[in-house]
Structure formats: structure tokens, C-alpha cells
Amino acid sequence: MANGSAVSFLGTFPKEKIANVLAELDFLVIPSTWYENSPLVLLSALASHTPVIVSDVAGMTEFVEEGKNGFAFKMGNVDELERVFRRILNDPAAARRMSKQPNTSEQPE
């Protein structure tokens, strides 16, 4: 599906480069296949206003507001992940809109 699109699969990177890496991304995808406990890469992405695409597992979905700061898909379901990618490809401005959303944790109480 990525053939012919401006999509890169970057893999892992050293933690000290996280700010630089996230600054270059339109979306961070975390296709976890196990239960998480709020991974630091997810929290770092959201803190830097980088939209995320995550598996629908506890420990990640609590931080994702569907369509506002990211998307979730059923864990291990490649068809649902493809649905999210198609949604983004059909709305190329989504990343720009979503990266301008304030994080819930930054809003005044």
C-alpha cells in the first residue's frame, strides 16, 4: 500500500534523538501486539504534538482522542490498520490539523 506514496518505515532510533525524529514525522505508528503501560515513545509523541496510530490496547488508547490526536485500530488486524492509512491518504491535511491540537494534559482545568 505504501508503494508510490511518501511513506517511510524508519524502525527504531536512539532515545536521545527522539525530539529530532518526531519533528520529522506526520504520524507515529505503534502497532503493538501486547498490552502496554503508556510507552514513553507514545507520551513523547503526544507531548510534541505528533499524531499517533496505535493498537487498541489498554495503556495506549486512553491517550488517543480519535481523529484529534491520533487513531486506534484493532490489535493485530492489518485490515483495520489499512483502513486508518486510507483515511489519512484520503485527507492529506489530517496530520497538519491533528498536530495543532492541544494535548488534553496541557488544557487548563
VMD Tcl script that builds the backbone (N, CA, C; Angstrom):
set m [mol new atoms 327]
animate dup $m
set s [atomselect $m all]
$s set {name element resname resid chain x y z} {
  {N N MET 1 A 0.817 -1.195 0.000}
  {CA C MET 1 A 0.000 0.000 0.000}
  {C C MET 1 A 0.865 1.265 0.000}
  {N N ALA 2 A 2.061 1.194 0.557}
  {CA C ALA 2 A 2.921 2.375 0.639}
  {C C ALA 2 A 3.641 2.667 -0.669}
  {N N ASN 3 A 3.686 1.706 -1.584}
  {CA C ASN 3 A 4.380 1.925 -2.849}
  {C C ASN 3 A 3.816 3.144 -3.560}
  {N N GLY 4 A 4.714 4.040 -3.971}
  {CA C GLY 4 A 4.308 5.238 -4.679}
  {C C GLY 4 A 3.884 6.382 -3.770}
  {N N SER 5 A 3.822 6.148 -2.478}
  {CA C SER 5 A 3.461 7.200 -1.521}
  {C C SER 5 A 4.709 7.667 -0.781}
  {N N ALA 6 A 4.607 8.836 -0.186}
  {CA C ALA 6 A 5.726 9.379 0.597}
  {C C ALA 6 A 5.672 8.794 2.000}
  {N N VAL 7 A 5.867 7.468 2.089}
  {CA C VAL 7 A 5.802 6.749 3.358}
  {C C VAL 7 A 7.157 6.133 3.629}
  {N N SER 8 A 7.620 6.276 4.870}
  {CA C SER 8 A 8.893 5.680 5.266}
  {C C SER 8 A 8.681 4.826 6.503}
  {N N PHE 9 A 9.344 3.697 6.555}
  {CA C PHE 9 A 9.325 2.829 7.723}
  {C C PHE 9 A 10.709 2.957 8.359}
  {N N LEU 10 A 10.778 3.735 9.439}
  {CA C LEU 10 A 12.067 4.117 9.994}
  {C C LEU 10 A 12.620 3.174 11.045}
  {N N GLY 11 A 11.799 2.311 11.609}
  {CA C GLY 11 A 12.295 1.390 12.621}
  {C C GLY 11 A 12.610 2.101 13.913}
  {N N THR 12 A 13.584 1.595 14.636}
  {CA C THR 12 A 13.929 2.164 15.938}
  {C C THR 12 A 15.009 3.235 15.795}
  {N N PHE 13 A 15.209 3.979 16.868}
  {CA C PHE 13 A 16.202 5.032 16.872}
  {C C PHE 13 A 16.654 5.253 18.314}
  {N N PRO 14 A 17.831 5.842 18.508}
  {CA C PRO 14 A 18.316 6.090 19.871}
  {C C PRO 14 A 17.422 7.091 20.595}
  {N N LYS 15 A 17.177 6.871 21.878}
  {CA C LYS 15 A 16.251 7.722 22.637}
  {C C LYS 15 A 16.687 9.181 22.674}
  {N N GLU 16 A 17.969 9.448 22.598}
  {CA C GLU 16 A 18.412 10.841 22.636}
  {C C GLU 16 A 18.086 11.606 21.353}
  {N N LYS 17 A 17.632 10.907 20.328}
  {CA C LYS 17 A 17.257 11.556 19.062}
  {C C LYS 17 A 15.749 11.680 18.905}
  {N N ILE 18 A 14.989 11.351 19.935}
  {CA C ILE 18 A 13.534 11.292 19.809}
  {C C ILE 18 A 12.919 12.620 19.357}
  {N N ALA 19 A 13.361 13.732 19.900}
  {CA C ALA 19 A 12.782 15.024 19.510}
  {C C ALA 19 A 13.009 15.300 18.033}
  {N N ASN 20 A 14.206 15.024 17.547}
  {CA C ASN 20 A 14.512 15.243 16.129}
  {C C ASN 20 A 13.707 14.315 15.239}
  {N N VAL 21 A 13.578 13.071 15.628}
  {CA C VAL 21 A 12.830 12.093 14.825}
  {C C VAL 21 A 11.359 12.476 14.784}
  {N N LEU 22 A 10.772 12.762 15.934}
  {CA C LEU 22 A 9.348 13.109 15.979}
  {C C LEU 22 A 9.049 14.381 15.189}
  {N N ALA 23 A 9.971 15.323 15.167}
  {CA C ALA 23 A 9.766 16.568 14.427}
  {C C ALA 23 A 9.622 16.327 12.927}
  {N N GLU 24 A 10.145 15.212 12.450}
  {CA C GLU 24 A 10.098 14.897 11.021}
  {C C GLU 24 A 8.896 14.043 10.617}
  {N N LEU 25 A 8.112 13.563 11.594}
  {CA C LEU 25 A 7.026 12.629 11.301}
  {C C LEU 25 A 5.679 13.317 11.125}
  {N N ASP 26 A 4.860 12.768 10.234}
  {CA C ASP 26 A 3.462 13.179 10.141}
  {C C ASP 26 A 2.639 12.402 11.164}
  {N N PHE 27 A 2.931 11.114 11.319}
  {CA C PHE 27 A 2.273 10.236 12.279}
  {C C PHE 27 A 3.314 9.268 12.831}
  {N N LEU 28 A 3.144 8.887 14.093}
  {CA C LEU 28 A 3.935 7.806 14.674}
  {C C LEU 28 A 3.005 6.611 14.807}
  {N N VAL 29 A 3.407 5.469 14.260}
  {CA C VAL 29 A 2.604 4.250 14.337}
  {C C VAL 29 A 3.211 3.326 15.384}
  {N N ILE 30 A 2.362 2.891 16.324}
  {CA C ILE 30 A 2.785 1.934 17.354}
  {C C ILE 30 A 1.862 0.720 17.232}
  {N N PRO 31 A 2.244 -0.247 16.385}
  {CA C PRO 31 A 1.388 -1.415 16.136}
  {C C PRO 31 A 1.645 -2.537 17.145}
  {N N SER 32 A 1.472 -2.220 18.390}
  {CA C SER 32 A 1.800 -3.158 19.457}
  {C C SER 32 A 0.946 -4.420 19.384}
  {N N THR 33 A 1.578 -5.540 19.697}
  {CA C THR 33 A 0.850 -6.821 19.724}
  {C C THR 33 A 0.748 -7.371 21.135}
  {N N TRP 34 A 1.033 -6.540 22.133}
  {CA C TRP 34 A 0.882 -6.951 23.531}
  {C C TRP 34 A 0.381 -5.744 24.319}
  {N N TYR 35 A -0.006 -5.953 25.542}
  {CA C TYR 35 A -0.543 -4.872 26.364}
  {C C TYR 35 A 0.585 -3.976 26.827}
  {N N GLU 36 A 0.319 -2.688 26.820}
  {CA C GLU 36 A 1.333 -1.682 27.112}
  {C C GLU 36 A 1.018 -0.964 28.416}
  {N N ASN 37 A 1.996 -0.233 28.913}
  {CA C ASN 37 A 1.808 0.591 30.093}
  {C C ASN 37 A 2.277 2.000 29.754}
  {N N SER 38 A 1.496 2.689 28.943}
  {CA C SER 38 A 1.798 4.051 28.463}
  {C C SER 38 A 3.266 4.207 28.055}
  {N N PRO 39 A 3.625 3.650 26.885}
  {CA C PRO 39 A 5.019 3.703 26.432}
  {C C PRO 39 A 5.534 5.143 26.318}
  {N N LEU 40 A 6.793 5.332 26.656}
  {CA C LEU 40 A 7.381 6.664 26.611}
  {C C LEU 40 A 7.369 7.260 25.211}
  {N N VAL 41 A 7.518 6.440 24.188}
  {CA C VAL 41 A 7.512 6.972 22.822}
  {C C VAL 41 A 6.132 7.551 22.493}
  {N N LEU 42 A 5.068 6.944 22.994}
  {CA C LEU 42 A 3.721 7.481 22.796}
  {C C LEU 42 A 3.572 8.816 23.511}
  {N N LEU 43 A 3.986 8.871 24.767}
  {CA C LEU 43 A 3.876 10.105 25.536}
  {C C LEU 43 A 4.742 11.208 24.935}
  {N N SER 44 A 5.914 10.855 24.444}
  {CA C SER 44 A 6.794 11.836 23.800}
  {C C SER 44 A 6.158 12.373 22.522}
  {N N ALA 45 A 5.553 11.485 21.743}
  {CA C ALA 45 A 4.891 11.915 20.507}
  {C C ALA 45 A 3.764 12.891 20.813}
  {N N LEU 46 A 2.926 12.537 21.768}
  {CA C LEU 46 A 1.805 13.411 22.099}
  {C C LEU 46 A 2.277 14.739 22.674}
  {N N ALA 47 A 3.333 14.710 23.467}
  {CA C ALA 47 A 3.874 15.946 24.033}
  {C C ALA 47 A 4.421 16.867 22.949}
  {N N SER 48 A 4.885 16.289 21.849}
  {CA C SER 48 A 5.431 17.082 20.754}
  {C C SER 48 A 4.385 17.347 19.672}
  {N N HIS 49 A 3.138 17.004 19.948}
  {CA C HIS 49 A 2.017 17.188 19.014}
  {C C HIS 49 A 2.199 16.386 17.728}
  {N N THR 50 A 2.819 15.219 17.840}
  {CA C THR 50 A 2.927 14.300 16.713}
  {C C THR 50 A 1.751 13.335 16.796}
  {N N PRO 51 A 0.837 13.339 15.820}
  {CA C PRO 51 A -0.296 12.419 15.861}
  {C C PRO 51 A 0.177 10.960 15.854}
  {N N VAL 52 A -0.617 10.089 16.471}
  {CA C VAL 52 A -0.238 8.682 16.610}
  {C C VAL 52 A -1.299 7.759 16.029}
  {N N ILE 53 A -0.856 6.581 15.657}
  {CA C ILE 53 A -1.739 5.487 15.255}
  {C C ILE 53 A -1.311 4.312 16.114}
  {N N VAL 54 A -2.226 3.832 16.963}
  {CA C VAL 54 A -1.864 2.801 17.935}
  {C C VAL 54 A -2.815 1.610 17.880}
  {N N SER 55 A -2.313 0.462 18.305}
  {CA C SER 55 A -3.174 -0.694 18.518}
  {C C SER 55 A -4.131 -0.356 19.654}
  {N N ASP 56 A -5.326 -0.918 19.616}
  {CA C ASP 56 A -6.347 -0.601 20.625}
  {C C ASP 56 A -6.152 -1.407 21.902}
  {N N VAL 57 A -5.052 -1.150 22.565}
  {CA C VAL 57 A -4.762 -1.860 23.812}
  {C C VAL 57 A -4.734 -0.872 24.971}
  {N N ALA 58 A -5.155 -1.359 26.127}
  {CA C ALA 58 A -5.100 -0.544 27.331}
  {C C ALA 58 A -3.671 -0.089 27.562}
  {N N GLY 59 A -3.515 1.123 28.011}
  {CA C GLY 59 A -2.190 1.686 28.214}
  {C C GLY 59 A -1.804 2.612 27.083}
  {N N MET 60 A -2.560 2.559 25.966}
  {CA C MET 60 A -2.304 3.472 24.850}
  {C C MET 60 A -3.573 4.220 24.458}
  {N N THR 61 A -4.680 3.509 24.335}
  {CA C THR 61 A -5.899 4.153 23.846}
  {C C THR 61 A -6.430 5.231 24.787}
  {N N GLU 62 A -6.069 5.172 26.057}
  {CA C GLU 62 A -6.516 6.205 26.997}
  {C C GLU 62 A -5.972 7.583 26.621}
  {N N PHE 63 A -4.896 7.612 25.854}
  {CA C PHE 63 A -4.254 8.868 25.487}
  {C C PHE 63 A -4.664 9.365 24.102}
  {N N VAL 64 A -5.379 8.534 23.349}
  {CA C VAL 64 A -5.708 8.874 21.969}
  {C C VAL 64 A -7.162 9.326 21.865}
  {N N GLU 65 A -7.336 10.538 21.338}
  {CA C GLU 65 A -8.662 11.050 21.030}
  {C C GLU 65 A -8.843 10.868 19.524}
  {N N GLU 66 A -9.661 9.902 19.162}
  {CA C GLU 66 A -9.844 9.513 17.766}
  {C C GLU 66 A -10.098 10.724 16.868}
  {N N GLY 67 A -9.218 10.890 15.870}
  {CA C GLY 67 A -9.365 11.973 14.914}
  {C C GLY 67 A -8.856 13.319 15.395}
  {N N LYS 68 A -8.493 13.417 16.671}
  {CA C LYS 68 A -7.977 14.687 17.199}
  {C C LYS 68 A -6.461 14.651 17.372}
  {N N ASN 69 A -5.954 13.586 17.999}
  {CA C ASN 69 A -4.500 13.464 18.151}
  {C C ASN 69 A -3.996 12.110 17.659}
  {N N GLY 70 A -4.895 11.330 17.063}
  {CA C GLY 70 A -4.489 10.041 16.530}
  {C C GLY 70 A -5.654 9.133 16.214}
  {N N PHE 71 A -5.304 7.886 15.958}
  {CA C PHE 71 A -6.272 6.853 15.620}
  {C C PHE 71 A -5.863 5.549 16.295}
  {N N ALA 72 A -6.842 4.700 16.529}
  {CA C ALA 72 A -6.564 3.363 17.064}
  {C C ALA 72 A -7.148 2.338 16.105}
  {N N PHE 73 A -6.533 1.173 16.072}
  {CA C PHE 73 A -7.020 0.059 15.249}
  {C C PHE 73 A -6.927 -1.211 16.067}
  {N N LYS 74 A -7.735 -2.196 15.712}
  {CA C LYS 74 A -7.775 -3.450 16.452}
  {C C LYS 74 A -6.418 -4.145 16.388}
  {N N MET 75 A -5.897 -4.483 17.567}
  {CA C MET 75 A -4.582 -5.103 17.670}
  {C C MET 75 A -4.457 -6.308 16.736}
  {N N GLY 76 A -3.405 -6.316 15.931}
  {CA C GLY 76 A -3.120 -7.433 15.045}
  {C C GLY 76 A -3.957 -7.472 13.781}
  {N N ASN 77 A -4.847 -6.504 13.587}
  {CA C ASN 77 A -5.746 -6.517 12.436}
  {C C ASN 77 A -5.209 -5.589 11.350}
  {N N VAL 78 A -4.551 -6.176 10.375}
  {CA C VAL 78 A -3.929 -5.395 9.308}
  {C C VAL 78 A -4.978 -4.673 8.467}
  {N N ASP 79 A -6.173 -5.239 8.336}
  {CA C ASP 79 A -7.227 -4.572 7.570}
  {C C ASP 79 A -7.662 -3.276 8.241}
  {N N GLU 80 A -7.747 -3.279 9.567}
  {CA C GLU 80 A -8.109 -2.051 10.280}
  {C C GLU 80 A -6.988 -1.016 10.205}
  {N N LEU 81 A -5.750 -1.458 10.276}
  {CA C LEU 81 A -4.631 -0.533 10.131}
  {C C LEU 81 A -4.659 0.077 8.731}
  {N N GLU 82 A -4.941 -0.735 7.734}
  {CA C GLU 82 A -5.053 -0.220 6.368}
  {C C GLU 82 A -6.191 0.794 6.269}
  {N N ARG 83 A -7.298 0.558 6.966}
  {CA C ARG 83 A -8.429 1.489 6.971}
  {C C ARG 83 A -7.970 2.853 7.489}
  {N N VAL 84 A -7.184 2.856 8.548}
  {CA C VAL 84 A -6.667 4.112 9.102}
  {C C VAL 84 A -5.762 4.792 8.080}
  {N N PHE 85 A -4.863 4.034 7.462}
  {CA C PHE 85 A -3.965 4.613 6.456}
  {C C PHE 85 A -4.764 5.210 5.306}
  {N N ARG 86 A -5.788 4.504 4.843}
  {CA C ARG 86 A -6.615 5.013 3.738}
  {C C ARG 86 A -7.336 6.291 4.156}
  {N N ARG 87 A -7.801 6.334 5.392}
  {CA C ARG 87 A -8.467 7.531 5.901}
  {C C ARG 87 A -7.508 8.726 5.839}
  {N N ILE 88 A -6.269 8.500 6.216}
  {CA C ILE 88 A -5.268 9.569 6.192}
  {C C ILE 88 A -4.927 9.952 4.748}
  {N N LEU 89 A -4.762 8.956 3.885}
  {CA C LEU 89 A -4.445 9.246 2.484}
  {C C LEU 89 A -5.571 10.015 1.802}
  {N N ASN 90 A -6.805 9.772 2.226}
  {CA C ASN 90 A -7.949 10.482 1.652}
  {C C ASN 90 A -8.092 11.893 2.220}
  {N N ASP 91 A -7.372 12.202 3.270}
  {CA C ASP 91 A -7.407 13.522 3.904}
  {C C ASP 91 A -5.981 13.935 4.256}
  {N N PRO 92 A -5.195 14.335 3.250}
  {CA C PRO 92 A -3.778 14.638 3.490}
  {C C PRO 92 A -3.532 15.754 4.509}
  {N N ALA 93 A -4.500 16.613 4.737}
  {CA C ALA 93 A -4.320 17.708 5.695}
  {C C ALA 93 A -4.544 17.245 7.135}
  {N N ALA 94 A -4.932 15.998 7.334}
  {CA C ALA 94 A -5.231 15.490 8.685}
  {C C ALA 94 A -4.054 15.646 9.634}
  {N N ALA 95 A -2.876 15.314 9.184}
  {CA C ALA 95 A -1.697 15.411 10.067}
  {C C ALA 95 A -1.474 16.837 10.522}
  {N N ARG 96 A -1.619 17.788 9.611}
  {CA C ARG 96 A -1.427 19.193 9.996}
  {C C ARG 96 A -2.481 19.637 11.008}
  {N N ARG 97 A -3.735 19.277 10.766}
  {CA C ARG 97 A -4.802 19.630 11.709}
  {C C ARG 97 A -4.566 18.996 13.075}
  {N N MET 98 A -4.226 17.718 13.066}
  {CA C MET 98 A -4.066 16.985 14.314}
  {C C MET 98 A -2.841 17.448 15.091}
  {N N SER 99 A -1.797 17.856 14.414}
  {CA C SER 99 A -0.589 18.278 15.124}
  {C C SER 99 A -0.776 19.643 15.775}
  {N N LYS 100 A -1.832 20.346 15.410}
  {CA C LYS 100 A -2.113 21.646 16.022}
  {C C LYS 100 A -3.053 21.533 17.214}
  {N N GLN 101 A -3.572 20.331 17.488}
  {CA C GLN 101 A -4.487 20.133 18.611}
  {C C GLN 101 A -3.735 20.212 19.913}
  {N N PRO 102 A -4.253 20.950 20.888}
  {CA C PRO 102 A -3.602 20.925 22.194}
  {C C PRO 102 A -3.814 19.577 22.850}
  {N N ASN 103 A -2.823 19.125 23.593}
  {CA C ASN 103 A -2.953 17.872 24.328}
  {C C ASN 103 A -3.864 18.094 25.525}
  {N N THR 104 A -4.670 17.095 25.859}
  {CA C THR 104 A -5.602 17.190 26.976}
  {C C THR 104 A -4.864 17.580 28.245}
  {N N SER 105 A -3.675 17.042 28.437}
  {CA C SER 105 A -2.914 17.315 29.663}
  {C C SER 105 A -2.435 18.761 29.733}
  {N N GLU 106 A -2.457 19.486 28.592}
  {CA C GLU 106 A -1.999 20.861 28.587}
  {C C GLU 106 A -3.131 21.851 28.784}
  {N N GLN 107 A -4.373 21.411 28.729}
  {CA C GLN 107 A -5.502 22.309 28.852}
  {C C GLN 107 A -5.715 22.684 30.306}
  {N N PRO 108 A -6.081 23.946 30.554}
  {CA C PRO 108 A -6.321 24.346 31.936}
  {C C PRO 108 A -7.517 23.613 32.524}
  {N N GLU 109 A -7.461 23.374 33.812}
  {CA C GLU 109 A -8.553 22.666 34.477}
  {C C GLU 109 A -9.628 23.622 34.924}
}
mol reanalyze $m
mol bondsrecalc $m
mol representation Tube
mol addrep $m
